[in-house]
Amino acid sequence: MKLFKKKEKLNNKGMALVMVIVAIGLVTLLVSVLLSISFINFQMKITEKKSKDTFYNSEVFLDQIRM
């Protein structure tokens, strides 16, 4: 009977592939969140510009009516 058994080496061949897939998934998630936030910000800026244009156009029309 052997007192000291040689420990078998663990096989980690597939772990690198799993880590790459997880890393790519996280990067994809972060990029999609950043793109959606920037798109929403762009839409808000367009809406703000349209509302300011509408406000100033209405002021111009009211001034023309008063004259």
A tleap script that builds the chain and sets N, CA, C and O, in Angstrom:
source leaprc.protein.ff14SB
mol = sequence {
  NMET LYS LEU PHE LYS LYS LYS GLU LYS LEU
  ASN ASN LYS GLY MET ALA LEU VAL MET VAL
  ILE VAL ALA ILE GLY LEU VAL THR LEU LEU
  VAL SER VAL LEU LEU SER ILE SER PHE ILE
  ASN PHE GLN MET LYS ILE THR GLU LYS LYS
  SER LYS ASP THR PHE TYR ASN SER GLU VAL
  PHE LEU ASP GLN ILE ARG CMET
}
set mol.1.N position { 0.839 -1.170 0.000 }
set mol.1.CA position { 0.000 0.000 0.000 }
set mol.1.C position { 0.887 1.238 0.000 }
set mol.1.O position { 1.835 1.346 0.779 }
set mol.2.N position { 0.562 2.152 -0.879 }
set mol.2.CA position { 1.370 3.364 -0.975 }
set mol.2.C position { 0.860 4.394 0.022 }
set mol.2.O position { -0.342 4.643 0.110 }
set mol.3.N position { 1.757 4.976 0.751 }
set mol.3.CA position { 1.355 6.012 1.710 }
set mol.3.C position { 1.135 7.355 1.016 }
set mol.3.O position { 0.233 8.116 1.366 }
set mol.4.N position { 1.966 7.619 0.045 }
set mol.4.CA position { 1.867 8.891 -0.669 }
set mol.4.C position { 1.416 8.627 -2.095 }
set mol.4.O position { 2.178 8.129 -2.924 }
set mol.5.N position { 0.190 8.961 -2.359 }
set mol.5.CA position { -0.315 8.799 -3.728 }
set mol.5.C position { -0.022 10.072 -4.502 }
set mol.5.O position { -0.150 11.185 -3.991 }
set mol.6.N position { 0.363 9.875 -5.716 }
set mol.6.CA position { 0.642 11.021 -6.576 }
set mol.6.C position { -0.698 11.653 -6.990 }
set mol.6.O position { -1.580 10.978 -7.521 }
set mol.7.N position { -0.825 12.945 -6.737 }
set mol.7.CA position { -2.069 13.622 -7.104 }
set mol.7.C position { -2.122 13.789 -8.623 }
set mol.7.O position { -1.140 14.148 -9.273 }
set mol.8.N position { -3.281 13.520 -9.141 }
set mol.8.CA position { -3.447 13.690 -10.582 }
set mol.8.C position { -3.574 15.164 -10.913 }
set mol.8.O position { -4.193 15.934 -10.180 }
set mol.9.N position { -2.976 15.537 -12.028 }
set mol.9.CA position { -3.024 16.930 -12.471 }
set mol.9.C position { -4.424 17.238 -13.002 }
set mol.9.O position { -4.999 16.453 -13.756 }
set mol.10.N position { -4.959 18.380 -12.602 }
set mol.10.CA position { -6.291 18.766 -13.070 }
set mol.10.C position { -6.237 19.174 -14.529 }
set mol.10.O position { -5.268 19.787 -14.978 }
set mol.11.N position { -7.263 18.837 -15.254 }
set mol.11.CA position { -7.336 19.167 -16.676 }
set mol.11.C position { -8.168 20.435 -16.834 }
set mol.11.O position { -9.383 20.417 -16.634 }
set mol.12.N position { -7.510 21.531 -17.193 }
set mol.12.CA position { -8.191 22.820 -17.354 }
set mol.12.C position { -8.205 23.271 -18.805 }
set mol.12.O position { -8.169 24.471 -19.076 }
set mol.13.N position { -8.254 22.352 -19.723 }
set mol.13.CA position { -8.173 22.722 -21.143 }
set mol.13.C position { -9.372 23.540 -21.598 }
set mol.13.O position { -9.200 24.463 -22.394 }
set mol.14.N position { -10.546 23.251 -21.142 }
set mol.14.CA position { -11.743 23.950 -21.598 }
set mol.14.C position { -12.038 25.226 -20.828 }
set mol.14.O position { -12.908 26.002 -21.226 }
set mol.15.N position { -11.333 25.453 -19.740 }
set mol.15.CA position { -11.617 26.616 -18.897 }
set mol.15.C position { -11.259 27.925 -19.593 }
set mol.15.O position { -11.945 28.928 -19.402 }
set mol.16.N position { -10.209 27.932 -20.386 }
set mol.16.CA position { -9.826 29.159 -21.095 }
set mol.16.C position { -10.913 29.584 -22.077 }
set mol.16.O position { -11.220 30.770 -22.195 }
set mol.17.N position { -11.486 28.628 -22.771 }
set mol.17.CA position { -12.561 28.930 -23.718 }
set mol.17.C position { -13.782 29.487 -22.993 }
set mol.17.O position { -14.410 30.434 -23.467 }
set mol.18.N position { -14.113 28.909 -21.862 }
set mol.18.CA position { -15.248 29.392 -21.081 }
set mol.18.C position { -14.997 30.819 -20.597 }
set mol.18.O position { -15.897 31.658 -20.649 }
set mol.19.N position { -13.791 31.097 -20.131 }
set mol.19.CA position { -13.469 32.449 -19.654 }
set mol.19.C position { -13.512 33.469 -20.788 }
set mol.19.O position { -13.959 34.597 -20.581 }
set mol.20.N position { -13.059 33.096 -21.974 }
set mol.20.CA position { -13.124 34.009 -23.125 }
set mol.20.C position { -14.568 34.288 -23.494 }
set mol.20.O position { -14.915 35.432 -23.786 }
set mol.21.N position { -15.408 33.285 -23.488 }
set mol.21.CA position { -16.823 33.476 -23.829 }
set mol.21.C position { -17.503 34.365 -22.796 }
set mol.21.O position { -18.304 35.226 -23.161 }
set mol.22.N position { -17.202 34.174 -21.524 }
set mol.22.CA position { -17.787 35.006 -20.469 }
set mol.22.C position { -17.303 36.455 -20.609 }
set mol.22.O position { -18.089 37.391 -20.462 }
set mol.23.N position { -16.015 36.636 -20.892 }
set mol.23.CA position { -15.470 37.988 -21.044 }
set mol.23.C position { -16.091 38.703 -22.237 }
set mol.23.O position { -16.431 39.883 -22.151 }
set mol.24.N position { -16.237 37.997 -23.337 }
set mol.24.CA position { -16.871 38.600 -24.518 }
set mol.24.C position { -18.327 38.956 -24.219 }
set mol.24.O position { -18.820 39.993 -24.664 }
set mol.25.N position { -19.004 38.107 -23.476 }
set mol.25.CA position { -20.393 38.407 -23.099 }
set mol.25.C position { -20.498 39.658 -22.239 }
set mol.25.O position { -21.392 40.479 -22.443 }
set mol.26.N position { -19.587 39.808 -21.276 }
set mol.26.CA position { -19.611 41.003 -20.429 }
set mol.26.C position { -19.302 42.267 -21.222 }
set mol.26.O position { -19.950 43.297 -21.032 }
set mol.27.N position { -18.320 42.191 -22.104 }
set mol.27.CA position { -17.987 43.353 -22.931 }
set mol.27.C position { -19.153 43.714 -23.841 }
set mol.27.O position { -19.457 44.893 -24.023 }
set mol.28.N position { -19.804 42.714 -24.410 }
set mol.28.CA position { -20.966 42.963 -25.267 }
set mol.28.C position { -22.089 43.619 -24.476 }
set mol.28.O position { -22.744 44.536 -24.971 }
set mol.29.N position { -22.312 43.160 -23.269 }
set mol.29.CA position { -23.346 43.755 -22.417 }
set mol.29.C position { -23.030 45.212 -22.099 }
set mol.29.O position { -23.915 46.065 -22.172 }
set mol.30.N position { -21.796 45.504 -21.753 }
set mol.30.CA position { -21.415 46.885 -21.443 }
set mol.30.C position { -21.546 47.792 -22.666 }
set mol.30.O position { -22.025 48.921 -22.555 }
set mol.31.N position { -21.127 47.306 -23.819 }
set mol.31.CA position { -21.231 48.115 -25.037 }
set mol.31.C position { -22.692 48.381 -25.387 }
set mol.31.O position { -23.039 49.494 -25.780 }
set mol.32.N position { -23.541 47.383 -25.249 }
set mol.32.CA position { -24.955 47.591 -25.575 }
set mol.32.C position { -25.608 48.572 -24.605 }
set mol.32.O position { -26.457 49.363 -25.016 }
set mol.33.N position { -25.231 48.536 -23.330 }
set mol.33.CA position { -25.770 49.502 -22.361 }
set mol.33.C position { -25.301 50.916 -22.712 }
set mol.33.O position { -26.092 51.859 -22.683 }
set mol.34.N position { -24.024 51.060 -23.041 }
set mol.34.CA position { -23.514 52.392 -23.406 }
set mol.34.C position { -24.175 52.931 -24.670 }
set mol.34.O position { -24.487 54.119 -24.751 }
set mol.35.N position { -24.389 52.062 -25.654 }
set mol.35.CA position { -25.049 52.503 -26.883 }
set mol.35.C position { -26.492 52.912 -26.626 }
set mol.35.O position { -26.957 53.909 -27.179 }
set mol.36.N position { -27.194 52.173 -25.811 }
set mol.36.CA position { -28.590 52.529 -25.540 }
set mol.36.C position { -28.673 53.836 -24.755 }
set mol.36.O position { -29.559 54.652 -25.011 }
set mol.37.N position { -27.770 54.043 -23.810 }
set mol.37.CA position { -27.771 55.299 -23.050 }
set mol.37.C position { -27.456 56.481 -23.959 }
set mol.37.O position { -28.089 57.531 -23.853 }
set mol.38.N position { -26.483 56.316 -24.850 }
set mol.38.CA position { -26.148 57.424 -25.746 }
set mol.38.C position { -27.282 57.697 -26.732 }
set mol.38.O position { -27.525 58.853 -27.081 }
set mol.39.N position { -27.980 56.654 -27.187 }
set mol.39.CA position { -29.108 56.859 -28.092 }
set mol.39.C position { -30.250 57.588 -27.392 }
set mol.39.O position { -30.872 58.471 -27.983 }
set mol.40.N position { -30.528 57.232 -26.154 }
set mol.40.CA position { -31.571 57.912 -25.384 }
set mol.40.C position { -31.198 59.376 -25.165 }
set mol.40.O position { -32.052 60.258 -25.255 }
set mol.41.N position { -29.921 59.633 -24.878 }
set mol.41.CA position { -29.462 61.004 -24.709 }
set mol.41.C position { -29.633 61.799 -26.000 }
set mol.41.O position { -30.043 62.960 -25.968 }
set mol.42.N position { -29.321 61.179 -27.130 }
set mol.42.CA position { -29.497 61.842 -28.421 }
set mol.42.C position { -30.966 62.178 -28.671 }
set mol.42.O position { -31.278 63.271 -29.142 }
set mol.43.N position { -31.866 61.250 -28.360 }
set mol.43.CA position { -33.294 61.506 -28.533 }
set mol.43.C position { -33.768 62.633 -27.622 }
set mol.43.O position { -34.601 63.442 -28.030 }
set mol.44.N position { -33.254 62.699 -26.399 }
set mol.44.CA position { -33.635 63.769 -25.480 }
set mol.44.C position { -33.173 65.122 -25.994 }
set mol.44.O position { -33.890 66.113 -25.857 }
set mol.45.N position { -31.990 65.178 -26.580 }
set mol.45.CA position { -31.507 66.444 -27.133 }
set mol.45.C position { -32.358 66.897 -28.308 }
set mol.45.O position { -32.644 68.087 -28.442 }
set mol.46.N position { -32.763 65.969 -29.157 }
set mol.46.CA position { -33.629 66.327 -30.285 }
set mol.46.C position { -34.968 66.853 -29.775 }
set mol.46.O position { -35.476 67.854 -30.282 }
set mol.47.N position { -35.542 66.185 -28.775 }
set mol.47.CA position { -36.821 66.617 -28.209 }
set mol.47.C position { -36.699 67.998 -27.580 }
set mol.47.O position { -37.592 68.832 -27.733 }
set mol.48.N position { -35.598 68.243 -26.871 }
set mol.48.CA position { -35.392 69.556 -26.249 }
set mol.48.C position { -35.269 70.651 -27.308 }
set mol.48.O position { -35.823 71.738 -27.143 }
set mol.49.N position { -34.550 70.371 -28.391 }
set mol.49.CA position { -34.406 71.362 -29.457 }
set mol.49.C position { -35.752 71.667 -30.116 }
set mol.49.O position { -36.059 72.824 -30.405 }
set mol.50.N position { -36.549 70.628 -30.352 }
set mol.50.CA position { -37.864 70.842 -30.958 }
set mol.50.C position { -38.770 71.656 -30.043 }
set mol.50.O position { -39.506 72.527 -30.508 }
set mol.51.N position { -38.719 71.375 -28.753 }
set mol.51.CA position { -39.585 72.118 -27.835 }
set mol.51.C position { -39.155 73.582 -27.740 }
set mol.51.O position { -40.011 74.463 -27.651 }
set mol.52.N position { -37.858 73.860 -27.758 }
set mol.52.CA position { -37.390 75.248 -27.744 }
set mol.52.C position { -37.781 75.973 -29.022 }
set mol.52.O position { -38.191 77.133 -28.986 }
set mol.53.N position { -37.651 75.280 -30.159 }
set mol.53.CA position { -38.058 75.900 -31.421 }
set mol.53.C position { -39.547 76.222 -31.419 }
set mol.53.O position { -39.954 77.293 -31.872 }
set mol.54.N position { -40.354 75.305 -30.915 }
set mol.54.CA position { -41.792 75.536 -30.851 }
set mol.54.C position { -42.116 76.704 -29.926 }
set mol.54.O position { -42.975 77.527 -30.242 }
set mol.55.N position { -41.441 76.779 -28.799 }
set mol.55.CA position { -41.687 77.871 -27.863 }
set mol.55.C position { -41.332 79.215 -28.489 }
set mol.55.O position { -42.118 80.160 -28.418 }
set mol.56.N position { -40.164 79.304 -29.097 }
set mol.56.CA position { -39.761 80.585 -29.682 }
set mol.56.C position { -40.608 80.956 -30.897 }
set mol.56.O position { -40.853 82.138 -31.141 }
set mol.57.N position { -41.060 79.956 -31.665 }
set mol.57.CA position { -41.969 80.255 -32.780 }
set mol.57.C position { -43.302 80.792 -32.263 }
set mol.57.O position { -43.870 81.719 -32.842 }
set mol.58.N position { -43.790 80.220 -31.193 }
set mol.58.CA position { -45.054 80.722 -30.642 }
set mol.58.C position { -44.886 82.139 -30.098 }
set mol.58.O position { -45.801 82.955 -30.211 }
set mol.59.N position { -43.734 82.440 -29.513 }
set mol.59.CA position { -43.474 83.804 -29.041 }
set mol.59.C position { -43.447 84.787 -30.205 }
set mol.59.O position { -43.964 85.898 -30.096 }
set mol.60.N position { -42.847 84.379 -31.311 }
set mol.60.CA position { -42.802 85.248 -32.489 }
set mol.60.C position { -44.211 85.490 -33.010 }
set mol.60.O position { -44.549 86.624 -33.351 }
set mol.61.N position { -45.034 84.464 -33.081 }
set mol.61.CA position { -46.402 84.626 -33.563 }
set mol.61.C position { -47.227 85.514 -32.632 }
set mol.61.O position { -48.028 86.329 -33.089 }
set mol.62.N position { -47.022 85.349 -31.323 }
set mol.62.CA position { -47.743 86.204 -30.395 }
set mol.62.C position { -47.331 87.672 -30.517 }
set mol.62.O position { -48.161 88.574 -30.406 }
set mol.63.N position { -46.038 87.894 -30.746 }
set mol.63.CA position { -45.580 89.277 -30.962 }
set mol.63.C position { -46.153 89.865 -32.241 }
set mol.63.O position { -46.480 91.052 -32.287 }
set mol.64.N position { -46.277 89.058 -33.267 }
set mol.64.CA position { -46.848 89.546 -34.535 }
set mol.64.C position { -48.333 89.851 -34.383 }
set mol.64.O position { -48.840 90.793 -34.992 }
set mol.65.N position { -49.021 89.070 -33.585 }
set mol.65.CA position { -50.442 89.303 -33.358 }
set mol.65.C position { -50.643 90.600 -32.564 }
set mol.65.O position { -51.574 91.355 -32.845 }
set mol.66.N position { -49.802 90.858 -31.602 }
set mol.66.CA position { -49.935 92.040 -30.771 }
set mol.66.C position { -49.661 93.314 -31.542 }
set mol.66.O position { -50.213 94.359 -31.197 }
set mol.67.N position { -48.848 93.271 -32.551 }
set mol.67.CA position { -48.524 94.482 -33.302 }
set mol.67.C position { -49.587 94.859 -34.219 }
set mol.67.O position { -49.466 95.860 -34.927 }
savepdb mol mol.pdb
quit
